[in-house]
Amino acid sequence: MTTLKISEDSKIVDIDSGYDRVIGNLFKNDYGYYFRRSPFTARLTVDEEVQVCYILDTLNRRWES
């Protein structure tokens, strides 16, 4: 299982690898936050997709409040 976190510059990184592998970037528009996978990144695993969805859900709920 991988562990993802949000870096200071709005990137989602995998901290379980030997280095911080960038999965993608978070962006914000008028409707909330959205995720865009980094170019040349391998497909996300199921665990990574679940964690990205959880992060987006949490951020968008906080943004709506």
All heavy atoms as a GROMACS GRO file, in nm:
protein
  543
    1MET      N    1   0.084  -0.118   0.000
    1MET     CA    2   0.000   0.000   0.000
    1MET      C    3   0.089   0.124   0.000
    1MET      O    4   0.187   0.132   0.072
    1MET     CB    5  -0.089   0.000   0.123
    1MET     CG    6  -0.183   0.113   0.128
    1MET     SD    7  -0.304   0.085   0.258
    1MET     CE    8  -0.371   0.247   0.267
    2THR      N    9   0.053   0.219  -0.080
    2THR     CA   10   0.128   0.343  -0.089
    2THR      C   11   0.067   0.448   0.004
    2THR      O   12  -0.050   0.442   0.038
    2THR     CB   13   0.129   0.397  -0.232
    2THR    OG1   14  -0.006   0.420  -0.271
    2THR    CG2   15   0.193   0.300  -0.328
    3THR      N   16   0.149   0.544   0.040
    3THR     CA   17   0.102   0.654   0.124
    3THR      C   18   0.126   0.784   0.048
    3THR      O   19   0.238   0.813   0.006
    3THR     CB   20   0.179   0.658   0.257
    3THR    OG1   21   0.166   0.532   0.321
    3THR    CG2   22   0.124   0.766   0.347
    4LEU      N   23   0.020   0.860   0.028
    4LEU     CA   24   0.029   0.985  -0.045
    4LEU      C   25   0.014   1.102   0.051
    4LEU      O   26  -0.054   1.092   0.153
    4LEU     CB   27  -0.081   0.993  -0.150
    4LEU     CG   28  -0.084   0.882  -0.255
    4LEU    CD1   29  -0.200   0.905  -0.350
    4LEU    CD2   30   0.045   0.872  -0.329
    5LYS      N   31   0.077   1.213   0.016
    5LYS     CA   32   0.062   1.336   0.093
    5LYS      C   33   0.062   1.454  -0.002
    5LYS      O   34   0.104   1.442  -0.117
    5LYS     CB   35   0.172   1.351   0.197
    5LYS     CG   36   0.306   1.390   0.138
    5LYS     CD   37   0.405   1.427   0.246
    5LYS     CE   38   0.530   1.484   0.182
    5LYS     NZ   39   0.621   1.540   0.277
    6ILE      N   40   0.016   1.568   0.047
    6ILE     CA   41   0.016   1.691  -0.030
    6ILE      C   42   0.139   1.770   0.009
    6ILE      O   43   0.162   1.797   0.127
    6ILE     CB   44  -0.110   1.775  -0.003
    6ILE    CG1   45  -0.235   1.694  -0.034
    6ILE    CG2   46  -0.107   1.903  -0.085
    6ILE    CD1   47  -0.362   1.762   0.008
    7SER      N   48   0.219   1.807  -0.089
    7SER     CA   49   0.338   1.887  -0.061
    7SER      C   50   0.300   2.034  -0.051
    7SER      O   51   0.186   2.072  -0.077
    7SER     CB   52   0.445   1.866  -0.169
    7SER     OG   53   0.401   1.919  -0.292
    8GLU      N   54   0.397   2.115  -0.014
    8GLU     CA   55   0.371   2.259   0.004
    8GLU      C   56   0.333   2.329  -0.126
    8GLU      O   57   0.266   2.432  -0.124
    8GLU     CB   58   0.493   2.326   0.064
    8GLU     CG   59   0.523   2.279   0.205
    8GLU     CD   60   0.653   2.337   0.258
    8GLU    OE1   61   0.719   2.413   0.186
    8GLU    OE2   62   0.686   2.304   0.373
    9ASP      N   63   0.377   2.276  -0.240
    9ASP     CA   64   0.347   2.339  -0.367
    9ASP      C   65   0.233   2.270  -0.442
    9ASP      O   66   0.230   2.266  -0.564
    9ASP     CB   67   0.472   2.348  -0.454
    9ASP     CG   68   0.540   2.213  -0.472
    9ASP    OD1   69   0.501   2.116  -0.405
    9ASP    OD2   70   0.633   2.206  -0.555
   10SER      N   71   0.138   2.212  -0.366
   10SER     CA   72   0.014   2.151  -0.418
   10SER      C   73   0.039   2.034  -0.511
   10SER      O   74  -0.033   2.013  -0.608
   10SER     CB   75  -0.072   2.256  -0.490
   10SER     OG   76  -0.112   2.355  -0.400
   11LYS      N   77   0.139   1.955  -0.479
   11LYS     CA   78   0.163   1.832  -0.553
   11LYS      C   79   0.130   1.715  -0.462
   11LYS      O   80   0.149   1.720  -0.342
   11LYS     CB   81   0.309   1.823  -0.597
   11LYS     CG   82   0.346   1.927  -0.699
   11LYS     CD   83   0.487   1.912  -0.744
   11LYS     CE   84   0.516   2.022  -0.846
   11LYS     NZ   85   0.648   2.013  -0.901
   12ILE      N   86   0.078   1.608  -0.521
   12ILE     CA   87   0.054   1.486  -0.445
   12ILE      C   88   0.172   1.394  -0.471
   12ILE      O   89   0.203   1.362  -0.586
   12ILE     CB   90  -0.078   1.420  -0.486
   12ILE    CG1   91  -0.195   1.511  -0.451
   12ILE    CG2   92  -0.094   1.286  -0.417
   12ILE    CD1   93  -0.330   1.456  -0.483
   13VAL      N   94   0.239   1.355  -0.364
   13VAL     CA   95   0.360   1.274  -0.376
   13VAL      C   96   0.343   1.144  -0.298
   13VAL      O   97   0.271   1.135  -0.200
   13VAL     CB   98   0.486   1.349  -0.325
   13VAL    CG1   99   0.516   1.469  -0.411
   13VAL    CG2  100   0.469   1.392  -0.181
   14ASP      N  101   0.414   1.041  -0.347
   14ASP     CA  102   0.418   0.910  -0.283
   14ASP      C  103   0.540   0.909  -0.190
   14ASP      O  104   0.653   0.918  -0.236
   14ASP     CB  105   0.431   0.801  -0.389
   14ASP     CG  106   0.445   0.663  -0.330
   14ASP    OD1  107   0.423   0.645  -0.210
   14ASP    OD2  108   0.478   0.571  -0.408
   15ILE      N  109   0.516   0.900  -0.060
   15ILE     CA  110   0.627   0.908   0.035
   15ILE      C  111   0.684   0.770   0.069
   15ILE      O  112   0.782   0.761   0.141
   15ILE     CB  113   0.586   0.982   0.164
   15ILE    CG1  114   0.472   0.912   0.236
   15ILE    CG2  115   0.553   1.126   0.133
   15ILE    CD1  116   0.439   0.973   0.370
   16ASP      N  117   0.623   0.663   0.018
   16ASP     CA  118   0.674   0.529   0.047
   16ASP      C  119   0.790   0.490  -0.043
   16ASP      O  120   0.865   0.399  -0.010
   16ASP     CB  121   0.563   0.425   0.034
   16ASP     CG  122   0.468   0.428   0.152
   16ASP    OD1  123   0.508   0.482   0.256
   16ASP    OD2  124   0.357   0.376   0.139
   17SER      N  125   0.803   0.553  -0.156
   17SER     CA  126   0.916   0.522  -0.244
   17SER      C  127   1.043   0.580  -0.182
   17SER      O  128   1.039   0.659  -0.090
   17SER     CB  129   0.893   0.580  -0.384
   17SER     OG  130   0.882   0.720  -0.378
   18GLY      N  131   1.158   0.540  -0.231
   18GLY     CA  132   1.284   0.589  -0.176
   18GLY      C  133   1.299   0.739  -0.190
   18GLY      O  134   1.375   0.802  -0.118
   19TYR      N  135   1.229   0.797  -0.282
   19TYR     CA  136   1.228   0.941  -0.304
   19TYR      C  137   1.083   0.984  -0.316
   19TYR      O  138   0.995   0.901  -0.329
   19TYR     CB  139   1.307   0.978  -0.431
   19TYR     CG  140   1.253   0.912  -0.555
   19TYR    CD1  141   1.163   0.979  -0.637
   19TYR    CD2  142   1.289   0.782  -0.590
   19TYR    CE1  143   1.111   0.919  -0.750
   19TYR    CE2  144   1.238   0.722  -0.703
   19TYR     CZ  145   1.149   0.790  -0.782
   19TYR     OH  146   1.097   0.730  -0.893
   20ASP      N  147   1.055   1.111  -0.308
   20ASP     CA  148   0.918   1.159  -0.318
   20ASP      C  149   0.877   1.161  -0.466
   20ASP      O  150   0.909   1.254  -0.540
   20ASP     CB  151   0.903   1.299  -0.258
   20ASP     CG  152   0.911   1.297  -0.107
   20ASP    OD1  153   0.903   1.187  -0.048
   20ASP    OD2  154   0.927   1.404  -0.046
   21ARG      N  155   0.806   1.057  -0.508
   21ARG     CA  156   0.761   1.044  -0.646
   21ARG      C  157   0.633   1.126  -0.664
   21ARG      O  158   0.534   1.105  -0.594
   21ARG     CB  159   0.734   0.898  -0.679
   21ARG     CG  160   0.689   0.872  -0.820
   21ARG     CD  161   0.677   0.724  -0.846
   21ARG     NE  162   0.574   0.662  -0.766
   21ARG     CZ  163   0.454   0.626  -0.813
   21ARG    NH1  164   0.423   0.647  -0.938
   21ARG    NH2  165   0.367   0.568  -0.734
   22VAL      N  166   0.635   1.221  -0.756
   22VAL     CA  167   0.519   1.308  -0.780
   22VAL      C  168   0.416   1.230  -0.861
   22VAL      O  169   0.445   1.180  -0.970
   22VAL     CB  170   0.560   1.436  -0.854
   22VAL    CG1  171   0.438   1.520  -0.886
   22VAL    CG2  172   0.659   1.516  -0.771
   23ILE      N  173   0.295   1.220  -0.806
   23ILE     CA  174   0.184   1.153  -0.873
   23ILE      C  175   0.110   1.250  -0.964
   23ILE      O  176   0.074   1.217  -1.075
   23ILE     CB  177   0.085   1.095  -0.769
   23ILE    CG1  178   0.156   0.998  -0.676
   23ILE    CG2  179  -0.034   1.030  -0.835
   23ILE    CD1  180   0.206   0.874  -0.741
   24GLY      N  181   0.087   1.372  -0.914
   24GLY     CA  182   0.014   1.472  -0.991
   24GLY      C  183   0.003   1.601  -0.914
   24GLY      O  184   0.063   1.617  -0.807
   25ASN      N  185  -0.075   1.693  -0.967
   25ASN     CA  186  -0.090   1.826  -0.909
   25ASN      C  187  -0.236   1.852  -0.874
   25ASN      O  188  -0.326   1.803  -0.940
   25ASN     CB  189  -0.043   1.933  -1.005
   25ASN     CG  190   0.104   1.921  -1.037
   25ASN    OD1  191   0.183   1.894  -0.948
   25ASN    ND2  192   0.139   1.938  -1.162
   26LEU      N  193  -0.255   1.934  -0.772
   26LEU     CA  194  -0.388   1.981  -0.734
   26LEU      C  195  -0.407   2.122  -0.789
   26LEU      O  196  -0.316   2.205  -0.782
   26LEU     CB  197  -0.403   1.984  -0.583
   26LEU     CG  198  -0.407   1.850  -0.512
   26LEU    CD1  199  -0.405   1.871  -0.362
   26LEU    CD2  200  -0.531   1.773  -0.553
   27PHE      N  201  -0.524   2.148  -0.841
   27PHE     CA  202  -0.558   2.278  -0.893
   27PHE      C  203  -0.692   2.320  -0.834
   27PHE      O  204  -0.772   2.237  -0.796
   27PHE     CB  205  -0.568   2.277  -1.046
   27PHE     CG  206  -0.440   2.241  -1.114
   27PHE    CD1  207  -0.417   2.111  -1.156
   27PHE    CD2  208  -0.342   2.336  -1.136
   27PHE    CE1  209  -0.299   2.077  -1.220
   27PHE    CE2  210  -0.224   2.303  -1.199
   27PHE     CZ  211  -0.202   2.173  -1.240
   28LYS      N  212  -0.714   2.449  -0.829
   28LYS     CA  213  -0.840   2.502  -0.775
   28LYS      C  214  -0.902   2.596  -0.877
   28LYS      O  215  -0.834   2.678  -0.937
   28LYS     CB  216  -0.813   2.577  -0.645
   28LYS     CG  217  -0.937   2.626  -0.577
   28LYS     CD  218  -0.902   2.695  -0.446
   28LYS     CE  219  -1.025   2.752  -0.384
   28LYS     NZ  220  -0.994   2.829  -0.263
   29ASN      N  221  -1.033   2.580  -0.898
   29ASN     CA  222  -1.106   2.673  -0.983
   29ASN      C  223  -1.232   2.717  -0.909
   29ASN      O  224  -1.243   2.697  -0.788
   29ASN     CB  225  -1.138   2.610  -1.120
   29ASN     CG  226  -1.225   2.488  -1.109
   29ASN    OD1  227  -1.282   2.457  -1.006
   29ASN    ND2  228  -1.234   2.414  -1.218
   30ASP      N  229  -1.327   2.775  -0.977
   30ASP     CA  230  -1.449   2.827  -0.913
   30ASP      C  231  -1.535   2.717  -0.852
   30ASP      O  232  -1.617   2.744  -0.765
   30ASP     CB  233  -1.533   2.905  -1.013
   30ASP     CG  234  -1.463   3.031  -1.060
   30ASP    OD1  235  -1.372   3.078  -0.988
   30ASP    OD2  236  -1.500   3.082  -1.167
   31TYR      N  237  -1.519   2.593  -0.897
   31TYR     CA  238  -1.604   2.483  -0.852
   31TYR      C  239  -1.539   2.396  -0.746
   31TYR      O  240  -1.602   2.307  -0.693
   31TYR     CB  241  -1.644   2.397  -0.972
   31TYR     CG  242  -1.711   2.478  -1.080
   31TYR    CD1  243  -1.645   2.507  -1.197
   31TYR    CD2  244  -1.839   2.527  -1.061
   31TYR    CE1  245  -1.706   2.583  -1.296
   31TYR    CE2  246  -1.900   2.603  -1.159
   31TYR     CZ  247  -1.834   2.630  -1.277
   31TYR     OH  248  -1.894   2.706  -1.372
   32GLY      N  249  -1.413   2.417  -0.717
   32GLY     CA  250  -1.344   2.339  -0.615
   32GLY      C  251  -1.208   2.291  -0.665
   32GLY      O  252  -1.154   2.342  -0.763
   33TYR      N  253  -1.156   2.193  -0.598
   33TYR     CA  254  -1.025   2.138  -0.632
   33TYR      C  255  -1.040   2.024  -0.731
   33TYR      O  256  -1.139   1.953  -0.732
   33TYR     CB  257  -0.956   2.083  -0.507
   33TYR     CG  258  -0.910   2.191  -0.412
   33TYR    CD1  259  -0.992   2.235  -0.310
   33TYR    CD2  260  -0.784   2.247  -0.424
   33TYR    CE1  261  -0.951   2.333  -0.222
   33TYR    CE2  262  -0.742   2.345  -0.337
   33TYR     CZ  263  -0.825   2.388  -0.236
   33TYR     OH  264  -0.783   2.485  -0.150
   34TYR      N  265  -0.939   2.007  -0.816
   34TYR     CA  266  -0.934   1.892  -0.906
   34TYR      C  267  -0.790   1.846  -0.920
   34TYR      O  268  -0.696   1.916  -0.884
   34TYR     CB  269  -0.998   1.922  -1.041
   34TYR     CG  270  -0.928   2.026  -1.125
   34TYR    CD1  271  -0.838   1.989  -1.224
   34TYR    CD2  272  -0.953   2.161  -1.107
   34TYR    CE1  273  -0.774   2.084  -1.302
   34TYR    CE2  274  -0.890   2.257  -1.184
   34TYR     CZ  275  -0.801   2.217  -1.281
   34TYR     OH  276  -0.737   2.311  -1.358
   35PHE      N  277  -0.774   1.724  -0.968
   35PHE     CA  278  -0.645   1.658  -0.976
   35PHE      C  279  -0.608   1.635  -1.122
   35PHE      O  280  -0.692   1.599  -1.203
   35PHE     CB  281  -0.653   1.523  -0.903
   35PHE     CG  282  -0.533   1.435  -0.920
   35PHE    CD1  283  -0.417   1.459  -0.850
   35PHE    CD2  284  -0.537   1.327  -1.006
   35PHE    CE1  285  -0.306   1.377  -0.864
   35PHE    CE2  286  -0.428   1.245  -1.021
   35PHE     CZ  287  -0.313   1.270  -0.950
   36ARG      N  288  -0.481   1.657  -1.152
   36ARG     CA  289  -0.430   1.626  -1.286
   36ARG      C  290  -0.301   1.546  -1.269
   36ARG      O  291  -0.208   1.590  -1.204
   36ARG     CB  292  -0.402   1.754  -1.366
   36ARG     CG  293  -0.359   1.723  -1.508
   36ARG     CD  294  -0.352   1.844  -1.595
   36ARG     NE  295  -0.488   1.897  -1.614
   36ARG     CZ  296  -0.513   2.024  -1.641
   36ARG    NH1  297  -0.415   2.110  -1.650
   36ARG    NH2  298  -0.636   2.065  -1.656
   37ARG      N  299  -0.301   1.425  -1.327
   37ARG     CA  300  -0.184   1.338  -1.318
   37ARG      C  301  -0.068   1.400  -1.393
   37ARG      O  302  -0.084   1.462  -1.498
   37ARG     CB  303  -0.219   1.202  -1.379
   37ARG     CG  304  -0.116   1.096  -1.354
   37ARG     CD  305  -0.164   0.958  -1.398
   37ARG     NE  306  -0.221   0.955  -1.531
   37ARG     CZ  307  -0.151   0.929  -1.640
   37ARG    NH1  308  -0.024   0.903  -1.634
   37ARG    NH2  309  -0.210   0.928  -1.757
   38SER      N  310   0.053   1.383  -1.339
   38SER     CA  311   0.174   1.437  -1.402
   38SER      C  312   0.201   1.366  -1.534
   38SER      O  313   0.175   1.246  -1.546
   38SER     CB  314   0.294   1.418  -1.310
   38SER     OG  315   0.280   1.494  -1.194
   39PRO      N  316   0.252   1.439  -1.632
   39PRO     CA  317   0.286   1.375  -1.759
   39PRO      C  318   0.395   1.269  -1.738
   39PRO      O  319   0.478   1.282  -1.650
   39PRO     CB  320   0.340   1.490  -1.845
   39PRO     CG  321   0.303   1.614  -1.776
   39PRO     CD  322   0.278   1.580  -1.633
   40PHE      N  323   0.390   1.165  -1.817
   40PHE     CA  324   0.488   1.057  -1.816
   40PHE      C  325   0.487   0.978  -1.685
   40PHE      O  326   0.585   0.914  -1.650
   40PHE     CB  327   0.629   1.108  -1.845
   40PHE     CG  328   0.637   1.190  -1.970
   40PHE    CD1  329   0.664   1.325  -1.964
   40PHE    CD2  330   0.613   1.132  -2.093
   40PHE    CE1  331   0.669   1.402  -2.078
   40PHE    CE2  332   0.619   1.208  -2.208
   40PHE     CZ  333   0.646   1.342  -2.202
   41THR      N  334   0.378   0.985  -1.610
   41THR     CA  335   0.362   0.907  -1.488
   41THR      C  336   0.287   0.780  -1.523
   41THR      O  337   0.192   0.782  -1.602
   41THR     CB  338   0.283   0.986  -1.382
   41THR    OG1  339   0.351   1.106  -1.355
   41THR    CG2  340   0.267   0.906  -1.254
   42ALA      N  341   0.329   0.670  -1.464
   42ALA     CA  342   0.259   0.544  -1.486
   42ALA      C  343   0.116   0.555  -1.434
   42ALA      O  344   0.083   0.643  -1.355
   42ALA     CB  345   0.332   0.431  -1.416
   43ARG      N  346   0.032   0.463  -1.478
   43ARG     CA  347  -0.107   0.464  -1.432
   43ARG      C  348  -0.111   0.449  -1.281
   43ARG      O  349  -0.027   0.384  -1.221
   43ARG     CB  350  -0.183   0.351  -1.497
   43ARG     CG  351  -0.198   0.371  -1.646
   43ARG     CD  352  -0.270   0.258  -1.708
   43ARG     NE  353  -0.408   0.258  -1.660
   43ARG     CZ  354  -0.505   0.192  -1.720
   43ARG    NH1  355  -0.480   0.120  -1.825
   43ARG    NH2  356  -0.627   0.198  -1.672
   44LEU      N  357  -0.211   0.508  -1.221
   44LEU     CA  358  -0.226   0.499  -1.076
   44LEU      C  359  -0.278   0.362  -1.037
   44LEU      O  360  -0.360   0.302  -1.107
   44LEU     CB  361  -0.323   0.606  -1.026
   44LEU     CG  362  -0.286   0.751  -1.053
   44LEU    CD1  363  -0.395   0.842  -0.998
   44LEU    CD2  364  -0.153   0.785  -0.992
   45THR      N  365  -0.231   0.314  -0.922
   45THR     CA  366  -0.283   0.189  -0.869
   45THR      C  367  -0.418   0.217  -0.804
   45THR      O  368  -0.457   0.333  -0.784
   45THR     CB  369  -0.187   0.129  -0.765
   45THR    OG1  370  -0.179   0.218  -0.654
   45THR    CG2  371  -0.049   0.105  -0.824
   46VAL      N  372  -0.487   0.112  -0.769
   46VAL     CA  373  -0.617   0.128  -0.704
   46VAL      C  374  -0.601   0.201  -0.571
   46VAL      O  375  -0.680   0.290  -0.537
   46VAL     CB  376  -0.685  -0.009  -0.684
   46VAL    CG1  377  -0.812   0.004  -0.603
   46VAL    CG2  378  -0.714  -0.074  -0.818
   47ASP      N  379  -0.498   0.166  -0.494
   47ASP     CA  380  -0.474   0.234  -0.366
   47ASP      C  381  -0.449   0.382  -0.386
   47ASP      O  382  -0.498   0.465  -0.309
   47ASP     CB  383  -0.354   0.173  -0.293
   47ASP     CG  384  -0.382   0.034  -0.242
   47ASP    OD1  385  -0.499   0.002  -0.217
   47ASP    OD2  386  -0.285  -0.043  -0.228
   48GLU      N  387  -0.372   0.418  -0.489
   48GLU     CA  388  -0.344   0.559  -0.516
   48GLU      C  389  -0.470   0.633  -0.557
   48GLU      O  390  -0.494   0.746  -0.513
   48GLU     CB  391  -0.236   0.572  -0.623
   48GLU     CG  392  -0.100   0.527  -0.578
   48GLU     CD  393   0.000   0.518  -0.691
   48GLU    OE1  394  -0.040   0.510  -0.808
   48GLU    OE2  395   0.120   0.519  -0.661
   49GLU      N  396  -0.553   0.570  -0.641
   49GLU     CA  397  -0.677   0.634  -0.683
   49GLU      C  398  -0.771   0.658  -0.564
   49GLU      O  399  -0.833   0.764  -0.554
   49GLU     CB  400  -0.748   0.547  -0.787
   49GLU     CG  401  -0.682   0.548  -0.921
   49GLU     CD  402  -0.760   0.468  -1.023
   49GLU    OE1  403  -0.880   0.437  -0.999
   49GLU    OE2  404  -0.703   0.436  -1.128
   50VAL      N  405  -0.779   0.562  -0.474
   50VAL     CA  406  -0.864   0.577  -0.356
   50VAL      C  407  -0.814   0.692  -0.270
   50VAL      O  408  -0.893   0.775  -0.222
   50VAL     CB  409  -0.870   0.445  -0.276
   50VAL    CG1  410  -0.934   0.466  -0.140
   50VAL    CG2  411  -0.945   0.339  -0.354
   51GLN      N  412  -0.685   0.701  -0.250
   51GLN     CA  413  -0.630   0.807  -0.167
   51GLN      C  414  -0.646   0.944  -0.231
   51GLN      O  415  -0.674   1.042  -0.163
   51GLN     CB  416  -0.483   0.779  -0.136
   51GLN     CG  417  -0.465   0.663  -0.041
   51GLN     CD  418  -0.321   0.642  -0.005
   51GLN    OE1  419  -0.249   0.737   0.024
   51GLN    NE2  420  -0.279   0.517  -0.004
   52VAL      N  421  -0.630   0.952  -0.363
   52VAL     CA  422  -0.649   1.080  -0.433
   52VAL      C  423  -0.796   1.124  -0.421
   52VAL      O  424  -0.824   1.241  -0.395
   52VAL     CB  425  -0.606   1.069  -0.581
   52VAL    CG1  426  -0.654   1.189  -0.661
   52VAL    CG2  427  -0.455   1.056  -0.592
   53CYS      N  428  -0.888   1.031  -0.435
   53CYS     CA  429  -1.031   1.064  -0.420
   53CYS      C  430  -1.061   1.111  -0.279
   53CYS      O  431  -1.138   1.206  -0.260
   53CYS     CB  432  -1.117   0.943  -0.456
   53CYS     SG  433  -1.118   0.905  -0.631
   54TYR      N  434  -1.002   1.047  -0.180
   54TYR     CA  435  -1.022   1.088  -0.041
   54TYR      C  436  -0.967   1.230  -0.018
   54TYR      O  437  -1.033   1.312   0.046
   54TYR     CB  438  -0.956   0.989   0.054
   54TYR     CG  439  -0.969   1.029   0.199
   54TYR    CD1  440  -1.088   1.007   0.267
   54TYR    CD2  441  -0.864   1.090   0.266
   54TYR    CE1  442  -1.102   1.044   0.400
   54TYR    CE2  443  -0.877   1.128   0.399
   54TYR     CZ  444  -0.996   1.105   0.465
   54TYR     OH  445  -1.009   1.143   0.595
   55ILE      N  446  -0.849   1.258  -0.071
   55ILE     CA  447  -0.789   1.390  -0.056
   55ILE      C  448  -0.877   1.496  -0.122
   55ILE      O  449  -0.905   1.601  -0.062
   55ILE     CB  450  -0.646   1.392  -0.116
   55ILE    CG1  451  -0.552   1.311  -0.029
   55ILE    CG2  452  -0.595   1.535  -0.133
   55ILE    CD1  453  -0.416   1.285  -0.092
   56LEU      N  454  -0.924   1.470  -0.244
   56LEU     CA  455  -1.010   1.566  -0.314
   56LEU      C  456  -1.142   1.585  -0.241
   56LEU      O  457  -1.191   1.698  -0.228
   56LEU     CB  458  -1.035   1.520  -0.457
   56LEU     CG  459  -0.917   1.534  -0.552
   56LEU    CD1  460  -0.950   1.470  -0.686
   56LEU    CD2  461  -0.880   1.679  -0.570
   57ASP      N  462  -1.200   1.477  -0.192
   57ASP     CA  463  -1.326   1.488  -0.119
   57ASP      C  464  -1.309   1.572   0.006
   57ASP      O  465  -1.392   1.659   0.036
   57ASP     CB  466  -1.376   1.348  -0.084
   57ASP     CG  467  -1.515   1.351  -0.023
   57ASP    OD1  468  -1.602   1.422  -0.076
   57ASP    OD2  469  -1.536   1.282   0.078
   58THR      N  470  -1.202   1.550   0.079
   58THR     CA  471  -1.176   1.627   0.200
   58THR      C  472  -1.154   1.774   0.169
   58THR      O  473  -1.209   1.862   0.236
   58THR     CB  474  -1.054   1.570   0.273
   58THR    OG1  475  -1.076   1.431   0.302
   58THR    CG2  476  -1.027   1.644   0.402
   59LEU      N  477  -1.073   1.804   0.068
   59LEU     CA  478  -1.046   1.943   0.032
   59LEU      C  479  -1.172   2.014  -0.016
   59LEU      O  480  -1.196   2.130   0.019
   59LEU     CB  481  -0.938   1.951  -0.075
   59LEU     CG  482  -0.796   1.920  -0.031
   59LEU    CD1  483  -0.704   1.915  -0.153
   59LEU    CD2  484  -0.747   2.022   0.068
   60ASN      N  485  -1.252   1.948  -0.098
   60ASN     CA  486  -1.372   2.013  -0.152
   60ASN      C  487  -1.478   2.032  -0.044
   60ASN      O  488  -1.552   2.131  -0.049
   60ASN     CB  489  -1.428   1.932  -0.270
   60ASN     CG  490  -1.344   1.955  -0.394
   60ASN    OD1  491  -1.295   2.064  -0.417
   60ASN    ND2  492  -1.326   1.850  -0.472
   61ARG      N  493  -1.487   1.944   0.054
   61ARG     CA  494  -1.580   1.966   0.164
   61ARG      C  495  -1.538   2.084   0.248
   61ARG      O  496  -1.619   2.163   0.292
   61ARG     CB  497  -1.590   1.842   0.252
   61ARG     CG  498  -1.670   1.733   0.190
   61ARG     CD  499  -1.682   1.617   0.285
   61ARG     NE  500  -1.742   1.505   0.216
   61ARG     CZ  501  -1.800   1.406   0.278
   61ARG    NH1  502  -1.806   1.406   0.410
   61ARG    NH2  503  -1.852   1.308   0.209
   62ARG      N  504  -1.408   2.097   0.271
   62ARG     CA  505  -1.356   2.210   0.349
   62ARG      C  506  -1.376   2.339   0.272
   62ARG      O  507  -1.403   2.443   0.329
   62ARG     CB  508  -1.208   2.187   0.380
   62ARG     CG  509  -1.153   2.291   0.475
   62ARG     CD  510  -1.007   2.268   0.507
   62ARG     NE  511  -0.985   2.133   0.556
   62ARG     CZ  512  -0.869   2.070   0.545
   62ARG    NH1  513  -0.768   2.128   0.489
   62ARG    NH2  514  -0.856   1.949   0.593
   63TRP      N  515  -1.359   2.335   0.139
   63TRP     CA  516  -1.370   2.455   0.056
   63TRP      C  517  -1.514   2.505   0.054
   63TRP      O  518  -1.540   2.625   0.052
   63TRP     CB  519  -1.323   2.423  -0.085
   63TRP     CG  520  -1.326   2.539  -0.178
   63TRP    CD1  521  -1.243   2.646  -0.178
   63TRP    CD2  522  -1.418   2.561  -0.285
   63TRP    NE1  523  -1.277   2.732  -0.278
   63TRP    CE2  524  -1.384   2.682  -0.345
   63TRP    CE3  525  -1.525   2.488  -0.334
   63TRP    CZ2  526  -1.455   2.732  -0.453
   63TRP    CZ3  527  -1.595   2.539  -0.441
   63TRP    CH2  528  -1.559   2.661  -0.499
   64GLU      N  529  -1.612   2.412   0.057
   64GLU     CA  530  -1.754   2.450   0.051
   64GLU      C  531  -1.800   2.518   0.180
   64GLU      O  532  -1.892   2.596   0.178
   64GLU     CB  533  -1.841   2.327   0.025
   64GLU     CG  534  -1.828   2.274  -0.114
   64GLU     CD  535  -1.904   2.144  -0.133
   64GLU    OE1  536  -1.961   2.092  -0.034
   64GLU    OE2  537  -1.910   2.096  -0.246
   65SER      N  538  -1.735   2.486   0.290
   65SER     CA  539  -1.778   2.541   0.420
   65SER      C  540  -1.747   2.686   0.434
   65SER      O  541  -1.662   2.744   0.382
   65SER     CB  542  -1.711   2.466   0.534
   65SER     OG  543  -1.743   2.330   0.526
   0.00000   0.00000   0.00000
